[in-house]
């Protein structure tokens, strides 16, 4: 029966590695999440933790752990997943001898003798993930219960003039985004929750500018959060060049980028409603700035 099985495997393209292991690539992972792995690739075993793919035998996979090797049946390859470090993609390397970011972030191999420790660690992560999902679901439920007066569906002449000032012809995707954002702002009674994705130069900023201008025309204050100080300054410059002069656009940065006296002036303008738009980085999320939005009169 063993010889018949080997003949069937050879007929299907398999090679007999009963005596010595193979270093060929294989596909592992649960259904729908399969991944191709090579020798020495870092894996995660569902029950034992971090390991490396060592070799392939006739009907088993040899995995290298911290304190030894373990053979996993070929039919149990769904228990293995390929490890991917967060932010491990490297565009280029100037020094060939330098370690990549992925190599620096790779975790230590798990020990077979510490099986219970891995199970406890995995259960803690599961509990944390479940709690995070519950908080996120509660946040979305809370957003649906918040009432927000919709913006006016009538576009005033100032808004139409702002649309005509766009120096480029809108793409079909931009037009669709304009219409969807307009529908959310003018028809829905709950805060808009929309993620806009696109390549650099695809026109995402124009979609945001039109939403900001519509909100200001409806007597709302707008806070625009930017990831970097340079991008925040660019947005301020763009808004001041596109918006009418009566719209006050302020830049709010944290740390030593601005004087404390200037930040206090921005806070006061937010409180009395004279500042319609504020652009900044994470400093917008601090308690001092948030309290100014809550006390705003417009």
N, C-alpha and C positions, 0 to 999 in steps of 0.2 A: 504494500500500500504506500509505503514511503517513496519507493521508486516511481510509482505511478503519479504521486503528487508532484515529485520533482519534474517529471516529464511534462505534466500539465503546466507547471510554472514556467518552464523553458518555452513552451508553446505560446504562452501569453507574454513573453518578453522578460520574464523574471530570470534572475541569475542565482545560482545556488551559492550562498555564502555561509554554509554550515560550519566550515572549518575556520574561516577568517572573515573579518568584518569588511563591509564595503563603506566607502566614503562618498557614495553618490548622494545627490540631493533627493529629498523626499517631501511629500506634502502631508502636513499634519493640521490639526485643529478641528473644532466642531463644525457641523454642517452649516454652511453659509459664511464661515470665518476661516476657511482654509488658507494656509500660507506655505510657500516653498521655503525650505530651510536647507542650509549647508552644514558641513562639519564645523564644529566649534561655535555655532550660533547659540545665543543665549535663549533658553526656553523657560516656560513656567509650567510646572506640573501641578495639576489641580489639587493633588493630595500631598505632595512632598516639597513644593516650592521651586526655587531657582535652580536650574541645571543647564548643562550644555549637551548638545547632540554630539555623540562620540563616534558611533558606527552603526551600520545596519547589518543585521544578520538575517538568516533565512525567514524567521517569523517573529523577530523581536527587534527592538530598538535599544541600543545601549546609551544610557545617559550618565554623564559625569556629574557627581555631586561633590560637596566639600570633603566628605570622608569616605568616598568610594563610588562605585558604579552600581547602577541598577538597570536591569533588563525589563523593558515594558513590551507587552505583547503588541503585535502589529494592529490587532483589532481594537486596542485601547489608545490609539494615537489621537482620538478625539479629546483625551484628557490633557493634551499638550497644546500650548499656544506660544507663538513667537513673541519674544519680549521686544517692546518698542519703548525707548526712553523718550520722555517728554522733551520736545524741542531738540531732537538729536540730529536733525538734518544738517549736513555740512556742505556748503557750496563749493569750497575749495580749500586746499591746504598749502601754505607757503613752504613749510618745512616738512619733508617726508617723515622725519623722525618724531615729529610732534604728535602727541596723542589727540585724537578727535574728541569732540564734546560727548559723543555717544560712549566712547571708551571710558571717559572720566565719570560718566553717570551710571555705568553698569553696576548693579548691586553684587554683593558677595554671594557666592553659591550657598545654597542651603545644605544642611547636614541631615543625612538620613536618620541619625539618632535623635534629631530634634523635631521629629514629625509632629508631635503634639504642639510644640511651640508654633509651627507654621499654621496649624489648624486654628489656634487661638488668634494669631495675627490676621488670618483671613476672615475670621468671624468679626473681629473688631472693624475691619475695613467694610464688611458688609453692613454692619450696624450703622457706621458713620454714613455710608452711601444712602442707606434707607432713610436716615434722619434728614440728610441734605435734600433728598427727593421730596420728602414730606414738607419741608419748609418751602421748597420751590413751588410745589403744588398749592400750598396755602397762599403764597404770594400771588399766584395767578388768579386764585379764587377771590382774593381781596381786591385785585385790580378790577375784576368784573363787577364787584359790588360798589365801587366808587362812582359817584355820579359826577359827570363833567358836562357842562353846558356846551353843546356843539357850536362850532364856529358858523358864521353866516355863510349860507350857500351862494349868496350873491357876491360876485367879484367886483369890487369897486374899481374905478379908473386907475387908481394908484397901482393896484395889483396887475392889471392888464398892461400898464406901462412897464412894470418890472419884468413881466414875461417877455415883452418885446425887446427889452434891453439885453437879453441873452445873446451873446455874440455868435453863437453856433446854432446849427439846425439840430433840434432834438432827435435822438434816435427813437426807434420804435419801442425799445425797452424803457427809455426815459419817459416817453409819453404814457406808457402803461403805468409806470411808477407814479407819475404825476397824478393820474386819475385815481389810483388806489389810495394814495396818501390823502388826496382831497376828499375822497369818500369817507375815510376814517375820521377826518377832522370835522366834517360838516354833517355827517349822518349818525355817527355813533355817540352814545352818551357816556362811554367809559374811556379811560386813557388809551391812547393808541399804543399798540405793542407790535412793532414791525421791525424786521431785520432786513437791511438792504445790503446785498453783496454784489461786488463787481471789481473788475481789474482797475489798476491805476489808470486814470484818464477816461474812465467810462462814463463819468457824469454824475457821480453820487453826490458831490457837493451841491450841484444845482438843485437836486431834489430836496436836500436839506434846507437850502436857502429859501426856496419857495414855501416850505412848511413853516420856517421861522417867520417870514414876512407875513404869511396869512395869520399866524398867531398874534403878531404884534398889531395887525390891523383890527383884531378882535379884542383889543385891550388886555392882552396877556403878556407876561414877562417870560423870557426864554433864557435858559441856561444851556450852553453848548459845551459838552465835555470833549476835550481833545487828549490824545495819548501823550503828546510831547509839547514842550513850550514853543518849538519852532512852528509846528502845525497850528497851534492855537493863534500865534501871531499872524500866520498867513490867512487864517479864517477871518480874523478881525480886519485885516487889510482888504480882503475881498468884500466883506460886508459893508465896510465904510465906502468903498468905491461903487457898490451896486445899490445900496439902500438910499432912500432920501435923507436929506441932512437933518430932519427932525427926529430921526431914530438914533438914540444914543447907544452905541456899541462900546462896551468896556472890556478890557483885558484884565483878568485876575489870575495871578500866578503866586505860587507859594514859595517858601524859603527865602533866599536872598535875592531873588530875581527882581523884586519890587520893594519900594520903601513902605514901611508900615503906615505912614501918613497917606500914601496913595491908596492902599487897600482900605483904609478907613473911609476915604471919600467914596470909593466904590460901594462899600457896605451902606453908607448913608443914602446914596443914590438908588440903591435897590430898595431900601426901606421906604423912601418917599415916592417911589415910582418913576423918578426921572430917568432911570436907566432901564431901557426896554430889553436889551440883549446883553448878556455877560458871557464871555468865552474864557475858558481856563482849563487847567489840568485837574489833578485830584484835589486841589485846594477848594474846588467848588463843592466837594462832598463833606467838608468839615462843618462842625457844628455852628461856627460863627457865621459862615455864609448861608447855611440852611435856615438859620433863624431869621435872616434878613428876607429870604423868600417868603417865609410864613407870615412875616409882619408887613409884607408889601401891600400897598393900598390899591394897586391897579392889577 
